[in-house]
Amino acid sequence: MNVFMSWKQWWIILAMISTMISAYRQGGPPNVVFIMVDDMGWNDVSFHGSDQILTPNIDSLAYQSVILQHYYSEAICTPARTALLTGKYPMRLGMHGQPLFNSEDRGIPVKERLLPAYLKDLGYTTHLVGKWHVGMSKPEYLPMSRGYDHHYGMRGGFVDYYTYNKVETWPNGRRLFGLDLYDDATPQECEQRYIVDALTEKAVKIIHYHNSSQPLFLHVTHNAPHAGNNGGALQPPLYSAVKNSHIANSNRRLYAEIVAHVDRSVGKIVGALADKGILDDTIIVFASDNGAPTVGDLRNWGVNLPFRGKKYTPWEGGVRVPAFIWQSSVTPRVWQGLMHISDWLPTLLGAVGGDIPSGIDGVNQWESIMQDGKSKRSEVLIAIEDGSNSWAAYRAGDYKIVVGNVTGLSNGYYGAELMVNKKTPPEYYSALRTCEMTRAFESIGVYLDLDDVRQTRRMATIKQEDTARDATSCIPSPTRGCLYNVRRDPMESNNLWGKANKIATLLTSRLRALWASQLRRGPLRLDAASDPANFNYVWTPWLANNITRSNSNSRPKPDKQGIENINLSFNFNQQTTGNRNTTVAAVVNCEGDLFESVLKDLLFQYLGLLSLF
């Protein structure tokens, strides 16, 4: 008898042992895998109805999940990640508005506990694979000081897909550049893989070598499909031919290659969970951090249609993004409840049996999602920008207001020309049936029903119920904002400000109170000492612990004067006819019971906040 075993036999034995350990641990907290992609638009996943860019692995997982149809992120990178990790609106921490420069001494305040730290208290091993972008000027801001056992990836906002360099251009034209890829504290100067592959293979390796007697938190934050540096905005893998020949626009075709690679990454990660025998005992979340920058700086040719706007705007295209959550016991559906990215911290802690911290903005949506119940959230502060152009967006119930100065933002509808195909796309359902994700689920006895898939896909496709359309799209002015019923009018094409002034007044009053509670960022301060040229062209923390040169997080909250940077003193004396606006009664009462309760809540909040003004 041969006493030596092949590596395949060893893997089989290890998998069996892992499965037995996992079964022994059942009853403990589940594993959590959170996959965040970067700058992926609403129309860049095929489960939302388009066959142009096929994402069969993401779709196959979505069809087994709860798809979050009214999920809001933040308008741009740093605020989104701050909200996810803290459970708070970023404006409470000075982390709202423009994203961090690598050379900026700012980060999530160290007094804040982050999601991985809470999970570590519950016995989790915690891993971050990918982008950080919430502070890198000093060691105490870095992931391993904030609750992660391990970090492999980028500390700043984006990198080249092949050289892993970040080129940063300051407002005065100065350019800094250097490597931004680390394995814990070690710069990866010998790495040669395509960045999506490097991150995927690290995530798969973590899963394979995970000690299944402990729960796992694996946070995968791809930098794709974010644009690269200006010299190479679109960087698909070089080792394979460019596919998607049905797409007419060349840049959109290259973008599709990057998205397809991210899609395969998601399939490989979930496949690794199945191979390990722990898929059944894992919660999986997928979400984009914000909408796609279809036009403008760092454009990636992603598409947010039918929504208006793009990344770094208050319109739906900038903040309403693809998202879903899977767990083995969930009944697949499209959930219509209102949810914000800050809800993940309390929702995931609630799901794994942890205590929900007080003093946060996020709410625990776990029970509502699992039982298809009403959302625990009746309002969401969508975005605040307090820079040279100040603007904000807020939603209560079905209604959303946009106020402030949006001059210079992209306020239109972008990407229709990118959606043109010059020939028939590949067949969707055959790609869905044969992808790695579908095979992973079949290995645990879960099979796709194509009739259910078709129905779910129809439900996940945006429908414009309000057929009225403004001759000219509303742009906020110093005296008037824009008001929409975004459940009936997701395209934000029928402004109700002049027809529903009472609703506009209440929403504006609540937004004014939220604006007053922000921690102002202050002026941008970039530090020449951060220049990677000082550190052999590697982006490196340049400040010692507890030393702050220009940290806006230490600034006090603004007084009443700070609120005047945005004009929320609108003139609501609109001309009306009679005592009841019958047009509004027919238009705005989409969900009367919900909105009535919201109005009552806002009224009491408004009365209690009058002293602020």
C-alpha positions in Angstrom: 0.0 0.0 0.0 1.3 3.4 -1.0 1.6 5.5 2.2 2.2 8.7 0.3 -0.8 10.7 -0.9 -1.2 13.1 -3.7 -1.9 16.8 -3.1 -5.4 16.2 -4.4 -6.0 13.6 -1.7 -4.7 15.9 0.9 -7.0 18.7 -0.3 -10.0 16.2 -0.1 -9.1 15.3 3.5 -8.6 18.9 4.5 -11.9 19.8 3.0 -13.6 17.0 5.0 -11.9 18.2 8.2 -13.0 21.8 7.5 -16.6 20.6 6.9 -16.6 18.7 10.2 -15.2 21.7 12.1 -17.8 24.0 10.4 -20.6 21.6 11.4 -19.2 21.5 15.0 -19.3 25.3 15.1 -22.9 25.5 13.8 -24.9 27.5 16.2 -22.2 30.1 16.5 -22.0 33.4 14.6 -22.1 33.0 10.8 -19.2 34.1 8.6 -19.6 37.4 6.8 -18.2 38.2 3.4 -18.8 41.8 2.2 -17.9 42.6 -1.4 -17.8 46.2 -2.4 -17.0 47.3 -5.9 -15.9 50.8 -6.9 -17.8 53.2 -9.2 -20.1 50.5 -10.7 -23.3 52.1 -12.1 -26.9 50.9 -11.8 -26.9 49.8 -15.5 -23.6 47.9 -15.2 -25.1 44.7 -13.8 -27.4 42.6 -16.0 -29.8 41.6 -13.1 -31.2 45.1 -13.5 -32.4 44.3 -17.0 -29.7 45.1 -19.5 -28.1 42.4 -21.6 -25.2 44.6 -22.8 -22.7 43.8 -20.0 -23.4 40.3 -18.7 -22.6 39.7 -15.1 -23.7 36.1 -14.7 -21.9 35.4 -11.4 -23.2 38.5 -9.7 -26.7 37.9 -11.1 -26.8 34.3 -10.1 -26.0 35.3 -6.5 -28.5 38.2 -6.7 -31.3 35.9 -7.8 -30.8 33.8 -4.6 -30.6 36.9 -2.5 -32.7 39.8 -1.3 -32.1 42.6 -3.9 -32.2 46.0 -2.2 -34.2 48.2 -4.7 -34.1 51.4 -2.6 -30.6 51.2 -1.2 -28.6 54.4 -0.9 -24.9 54.8 -0.6 -23.0 58.1 -0.5 -22.1 60.1 -3.5 -18.4 59.3 -3.5 -15.7 57.0 -2.1 -14.5 58.2 1.3 -18.0 59.1 2.7 -19.4 55.7 1.6 -16.7 53.8 3.4 -17.0 55.9 6.5 -20.7 55.3 6.7 -20.3 51.6 6.2 -17.6 51.2 8.9 -19.0 53.5 11.5 -22.8 53.3 11.1 -22.9 57.1 11.1 -23.6 59.8 8.5 -20.1 60.9 7.4 -20.9 64.6 8.0 -20.9 63.9 11.8 -17.2 63.0 11.5 -15.9 65.5 9.0 -15.6 62.7 6.4 -18.3 63.9 4.0 -17.9 65.6 0.6 -14.8 65.4 -1.4 -12.8 62.1 -1.0 -9.4 62.0 0.8 -6.2 62.9 -1.0 -3.4 60.5 -0.2 -1.5 63.5 1.1 -4.2 64.8 3.4 -4.0 64.4 7.1 -7.6 63.4 7.7 -9.2 60.1 8.6 -12.1 58.5 10.5 -11.5 59.8 14.1 -9.6 57.3 16.1 -12.2 57.5 18.9 -14.7 55.8 16.5 -15.1 52.1 16.7 -15.4 50.4 13.4 -17.3 47.4 12.2 -14.4 45.0 12.2 -13.6 45.9 15.8 -17.1 45.0 16.9 -16.8 41.7 15.1 -13.5 41.0 16.7 -15.2 41.3 20.1 -17.5 38.5 19.0 -14.5 36.2 18.1 -14.2 36.9 14.4 -11.0 36.9 12.4 -11.1 40.0 10.3 -9.5 40.6 6.9 -9.6 43.6 4.5 -8.6 42.8 0.9 -8.6 45.9 -1.3 -9.2 49.6 -0.9 -9.2 51.5 2.4 -9.5 55.3 1.7 -10.5 56.5 5.1 -7.1 57.7 6.4 -3.4 57.0 5.8 -1.4 59.9 7.1 -0.3 58.0 10.3 -0.3 54.4 11.6 -3.3 54.9 13.9 -5.5 55.5 10.9 -4.6 52.3 9.1 -6.8 49.2 8.9 -4.8 47.1 11.4 -5.2 49.8 14.0 -9.0 49.9 13.4 -10.0 46.3 14.0 -8.6 44.3 11.0 -6.2 41.4 11.7 -4.8 41.7 8.2 -4.9 44.1 5.2 -3.8 43.4 1.7 -4.5 46.2 -0.8 -4.5 49.9 -1.3 -4.6 52.6 1.4 -5.7 55.5 -0.8 -8.4 56.1 -3.4 -7.2 54.3 -6.6 -4.2 52.8 -8.3 -3.0 51.8 -11.7 -4.1 48.2 -12.4 -0.6 47.0 -13.3 1.9 49.2 -11.5 -0.2 49.9 -8.4 0.9 53.5 -8.4 -1.3 56.4 -7.5 -0.6 59.6 -9.3 -2.1 62.5 -7.3 -2.5 66.0 -8.8 -3.0 68.9 -6.4 -5.1 71.9 -7.2 -2.0 73.9 -7.8 -0.8 71.4 -10.5 1.8 69.6 -8.4 2.0 65.9 -9.0 3.0 63.2 -6.5 3.3 59.6 -7.4 4.2 56.3 -5.8 3.3 52.7 -5.0 0.2 52.1 -3.0 -0.1 48.3 -2.5 0.6 46.7 0.9 0.5 43.4 2.6 0.0 44.6 6.1 2.9 47.0 6.6 5.0 45.7 3.7 5.0 47.5 0.3 4.3 45.0 -2.5 7.1 46.1 -4.8 7.5 42.7 -6.5 3.8 42.2 -7.2 3.1 41.6 -10.9 -0.5 40.4 -11.2 -3.4 42.3 -12.6 -4.9 44.0 -9.5 -8.3 42.3 -9.7 -6.5 38.9 -9.8 -4.2 39.8 -7.0 -7.1 40.8 -4.7 -9.2 37.8 -5.8 -6.5 35.3 -5.2 -5.7 36.8 -1.8 -9.4 36.5 -0.8 -9.6 32.9 -2.0 -6.4 32.1 -0.1 -7.8 33.6 3.1 -10.9 31.4 2.7 -8.9 28.2 2.0 -6.6 28.7 5.1 -9.3 30.0 7.4 -9.6 28.1 10.7 -13.3 27.2 10.6 -13.5 27.0 14.4 -13.7 30.8 14.3 -16.2 32.9 12.3 -14.7 34.9 9.4 -15.2 38.5 8.4 -13.8 38.9 4.9 -14.2 42.5 3.6 -13.3 42.6 -0.2 -13.1 46.1 -1.6 -12.2 46.0 -5.2 -10.7 49.1 -6.8 -12.4 48.1 -10.1 -14.2 49.3 -12.1 -12.8 52.7 -10.9 -10.7 54.4 -13.5 -6.9 54.2 -13.3 -4.5 57.2 -13.5 -5.0 59.7 -16.4 -2.4 57.8 -18.5 -4.6 54.7 -18.5 -8.1 55.2 -17.4 -9.5 51.9 -18.7 -7.3 48.9 -17.9 -8.8 45.5 -18.8 -6.6 42.4 -18.4 -3.9 42.2 -21.0 -3.6 38.4 -21.1 -6.9 37.8 -22.8 -8.6 39.1 -26.0 -11.1 41.9 -25.8 -14.5 40.4 -25.9 -18.0 42.0 -26.0 -17.7 42.8 -29.7 -21.5 43.5 -29.7 -20.9 46.9 -27.9 -20.6 49.7 -30.3 -18.6 52.2 -28.2 -15.0 51.2 -27.8 -14.5 52.7 -24.3 -17.7 51.0 -23.1 -16.4 47.7 -24.5 -13.1 48.1 -22.5 -15.1 49.0 -19.4 -17.2 45.8 -20.0 -14.0 43.7 -19.9 -13.2 45.1 -16.4 -16.7 44.5 -15.1 -16.7 41.0 -16.5 -13.4 40.3 -14.6 -14.9 41.6 -11.4 -17.9 39.4 -12.0 -15.6 36.3 -12.3 -13.9 37.4 -9.1 -17.2 37.3 -7.2 -17.8 33.8 -8.6 -14.4 32.6 -7.5 -14.8 34.0 -4.0 -18.2 32.3 -3.5 -16.8 29.2 -5.1 -14.0 29.1 -2.5 -16.6 29.3 0.2 -18.4 26.3 -1.3 -15.1 24.4 -1.7 -14.3 25.1 2.0 -17.7 23.8 3.0 -18.7 27.1 4.7 -21.0 28.7 2.1 -24.1 27.5 4.0 -22.8 29.3 7.1 -22.0 32.6 5.5 -23.8 35.9 5.0 -22.7 37.6 1.7 -23.3 41.2 0.8 -22.6 42.8 -2.5 -22.8 46.6 -3.2 -21.2 49.4 -5.2 -19.8 52.3 -3.2 -21.4 55.0 -5.4 -22.7 55.6 -8.9 -20.5 55.5 -12.0 -18.7 58.6 -13.3 -20.0 58.4 -16.8 -18.5 61.8 -17.7 -16.0 64.2 -16.2 -13.0 63.6 -14.1 -11.9 59.9 -13.7 -14.7 58.8 -16.0 -14.9 55.1 -16.4 -17.8 54.9 -19.0 -20.1 53.2 -16.5 -23.8 54.0 -16.9 -26.4 54.9 -14.2 -29.4 55.2 -16.5 -32.4 55.5 -16.1 -31.3 57.5 -13.2 -30.2 61.1 -13.4 -26.7 62.3 -12.6 -23.5 60.4 -11.8 -20.9 59.9 -9.1 -20.4 62.9 -6.8 -23.9 64.3 -7.4 -27.0 64.3 -5.2 -29.2 62.8 -8.0 -30.2 59.1 -7.9 -27.5 58.1 -10.4 -24.8 59.2 -7.9 -26.2 57.5 -4.8 -28.6 54.7 -5.7 -26.5 51.6 -6.5 -26.7 47.9 -7.0 -26.8 46.0 -3.7 -28.1 42.7 -2.3 -27.6 40.3 0.7 -27.6 36.5 0.7 -28.0 34.1 3.5 -28.9 30.4 3.2 -32.3 30.7 4.8 -33.4 33.8 3.0 -36.3 33.7 0.6 -35.1 35.4 -2.6 -37.0 38.6 -3.4 -36.7 42.2 -4.4 -37.1 44.3 -1.2 -38.7 47.7 -1.6 -37.7 49.0 1.8 -35.6 52.2 2.3 -32.0 51.4 3.3 -28.8 53.4 3.7 -25.2 52.2 3.7 -24.9 53.2 7.4 -27.4 50.5 8.2 -24.9 47.7 7.5 -23.1 48.0 10.8 -26.2 47.5 13.0 -27.8 45.1 10.5 -24.8 42.8 10.4 -24.2 43.0 14.1 -27.8 42.1 14.6 -27.5 39.2 12.2 -24.6 37.7 14.1 -25.9 38.2 17.6 -23.9 41.3 18.6 -25.1 44.3 20.5 -26.1 47.4 18.5 -24.1 50.5 19.6 -26.0 53.6 20.6 -25.4 57.0 19.0 -25.3 55.9 15.4 -27.5 56.8 12.4 -27.7 53.3 11.0 -30.7 51.1 11.9 -30.9 47.3 12.2 -32.7 46.1 9.1 -32.0 42.4 9.5 -35.5 41.3 10.6 -37.2 43.5 8.0 -35.0 42.1 5.2 -35.3 38.4 6.3 -39.1 38.6 6.8 -39.9 41.0 3.9 -41.2 43.5 6.4 -41.3 47.3 6.3 -38.1 49.2 6.5 -37.0 50.3 10.0 -35.9 53.6 8.3 -38.3 56.4 7.4 -35.7 58.9 6.3 -32.1 59.1 5.0 -29.7 62.0 4.6 -28.4 61.1 1.2 -25.5 63.5 0.7 -24.0 66.8 2.0 -21.3 68.8 0.4 -20.1 71.9 2.4 -17.3 73.0 0.1 -17.2 76.1 -2.2 -20.5 74.8 -3.7 -22.7 73.6 -0.9 -25.6 71.2 -1.6 -27.5 68.5 0.0 -30.1 65.7 -0.7 -32.5 64.2 1.8 -35.3 61.6 1.5 -38.3 60.9 3.8 -40.7 58.2 2.8 -41.1 58.4 -1.0 -40.0 62.0 -1.2 -36.6 63.5 -1.9 -35.4 67.1 -2.0 -32.2 68.4 -3.5 -31.1 71.9 -2.4 -28.1 74.2 -2.7 -25.7 75.2 -5.5 -25.1 72.3 -7.9 -23.4 74.5 -10.5 -20.6 72.6 -12.2 -22.0 69.2 -11.3 -23.3 66.7 -13.9 -27.0 67.3 -13.5 -28.3 65.5 -16.6 -28.8 62.0 -17.9 -25.6 60.3 -19.3 -24.7 57.3 -21.2 -27.5 56.6 -23.7 -25.0 56.5 -26.5 -22.9 54.0 -24.6 -25.8 51.5 -24.4 -25.9 51.1 -28.2 -25.1 47.5 -29.4 -24.0 46.9 -33.0 -25.1 43.3 -32.9 -27.0 40.9 -30.7 -25.4 40.4 -27.2 -24.5 36.9 -26.0 -27.4 34.8 -24.8 -28.1 35.7 -21.2 -29.6 32.6 -19.7 -27.0 30.2 -21.0 -24.3 32.4 -19.4 -26.2 32.3 -16.2 -26.6 28.5 -16.1 -22.9 27.8 -16.7 -21.2 30.4 -14.5 -19.1 29.5 -11.5 -21.6 31.0 -9.1 -24.4 28.7 -10.3 -22.1 25.7 -9.9 -21.2 26.7 -6.4 -24.8 26.9 -5.4 -25.6 23.6 -7.1 -22.9 22.0 -4.9 -25.0 22.8 -1.9 -28.3 21.8 -3.5 -29.5 25.2 -4.6 -30.7 25.5 -8.2 -31.8 28.5 -10.3 -35.4 28.4 -11.6 -35.4 30.4 -14.8 -39.0 31.4 -14.4 -38.2 32.8 -11.0 -35.1 34.5 -12.5 -37.2 36.2 -15.2 -39.8 37.4 -12.7 -37.1 38.7 -10.3 -35.3 40.4 -13.2 -38.5 42.2 -14.2 -39.0 43.3 -10.6 -35.4 44.6 -10.3 -35.8 46.7 -13.5 -36.6 50.4 -12.7 -40.1 51.4 -13.7 -41.1 55.1 -14.3 -44.7 55.3 -13.1 -45.0 59.1 -13.2 -45.4 60.0 -16.9 -45.3 63.8 -16.3 -42.0 65.4 -17.3 -40.6 68.9 -16.8 -39.8 70.8 -20.0 -36.5 71.6 -18.3 -34.9 69.5 -15.6 -35.1 71.2 -12.2 -31.9 72.8 -10.9 -32.0 74.1 -7.3 -31.8 77.9 -7.0 -31.1 80.1 -3.9 -34.8 80.3 -3.2 -36.2 77.0 -4.4 -35.1 73.4 -4.3 -36.2 70.3 -6.3 -38.8 67.8 -4.8 -39.6 64.4 -6.3 -41.6 61.3 -5.4 -38.7 59.0 -6.2 -40.8 55.9 -5.8 -43.1 56.9 -8.7 -40.5 59.2 -10.4 -37.1 57.5 -10.0 -35.8 59.5 -13.0 -36.3 62.7 -11.0 -38.0 64.3 -14.0 -41.2 65.8 -12.5 -40.4 68.5 -9.9 -43.2 68.8 -7.3 -41.7 71.8 -5.4 -44.4 74.2 -6.5 -47.2 71.7 -6.1 -46.4 70.2 -2.7 -45.0 73.1 -0.8 -46.0 71.7 2.6 -44.0 68.6 2.0 -41.1 70.6 0.7 -41.2 72.8 3.9 -41.2 69.8 6.2 -38.3 68.1 4.4 -36.3 71.3 4.2 -36.8 71.9 7.9 -35.5 68.4 8.8 -32.6 68.8 6.4 -31.7 72.2 8.0 -31.4 70.5 11.4 -29.2 67.7 10.0 -27.0 70.3 8.3 -26.6 72.1 11.6 -25.2 68.9 13.2 -22.3 68.4 10.8 -18.6 68.6 11.7 -17.2 70.9 9.1 -14.2 69.7 7.1 -12.6 73.1 6.7 -10.3 74.1 3.9 -8.3 71.4 2.1 -4.8 71.1 3.5 -2.3 69.0 1.7 1.1 68.1 3.2 4.3 68.2 1.1 5.9 65.9 3.6 3.7 63.1 2.3 5.5 63.1 -1.1 6.3 59.4 -1.9 9.6 60.7 -3.3 10.6 61.0 0.4 10.0 57.3 0.9 11.5 55.7 -2.2 8.3 56.4 -4.2 6.0 54.5 -1.8 3.0 56.1 -0.3 3.8 55.9 3.4 2.4 57.3 6.7 4.4 60.5 7.2 3.2 61.5 10.7 3.9 59.8 14.0 1.0 58.6 16.1 -1.0 61.4 17.8 0.6 64.2 15.8 -1.8 66.2 13.7 -0.9 69.0 11.4 -4.1 69.8 9.7 -6.8 67.3 10.9 -10.2 68.8 10.4 -11.7 66.2 12.7 -10.4 68.2 15.7 -12.5 71.2 14.7 -15.6 72.0 16.8 -19.1 71.7 15.4 -20.3 74.8 13.6 -22.4 77.4 15.2 -25.5 78.8 13.5 -23.4 81.0 11.2 -21.9 77.9 9.5 -25.4 76.8 8.3 -25.6 79.9 6.2 -23.1 78.5 3.7 -26.1 76.8 2.1 -29.3 78.8 1.7 -32.1 76.7 3.1 -34.4 79.7 3.7 -36.6 79.1 0.8 -39.7 81.1 -0.1 -42.6 78.7 0.3 -45.3 81.3 -0.3 -46.5 79.5 -3.4 -49.8 80.6 -4.9 -52.5 78.0 -4.3 -56.1 77.7 -5.3 -58.5 76.6 -2.6 -57.8 74.9 0.6 -56.6 71.6 -0.9 -54.2 71.0 -3.6 -56.0 68.2 -5.4 -53.2 67.7 -7.9 -50.8 66.9 -5.2 -53.3 64.6 -3.5 -53.3 62.6 -6.6 -49.6 62.7 -7.2 -47.8 62.4 -3.9 -49.8 59.9 -1.9 -47.9 56.9 -3.2 -47.6 55.3 0.2 -49.9 57.3 2.4 -49.6 55.5 5.7 -45.8 55.6 5.6 -45.6 59.2 4.6 -48.2 60.3 7.1 -46.1 58.8 9.9 -43.0 60.4 8.5 -44.7 63.8 8.4 -45.8 63.4 12.0 -42.2 62.5 13.1 -40.8 65.4 11.1 -43.3 67.8 12.6 -42.3 66.9 16.2 -38.7 67.1 15.3 -39.2 70.4 13.6 -40.9 71.9 16.7 -38.1 70.6 18.9 -35.4 72.1 16.6 -36.8 75.6 16.2 -34.4 76.8 18.8 -31.5 76.1 16.4 -32.6 78.9 14.1 
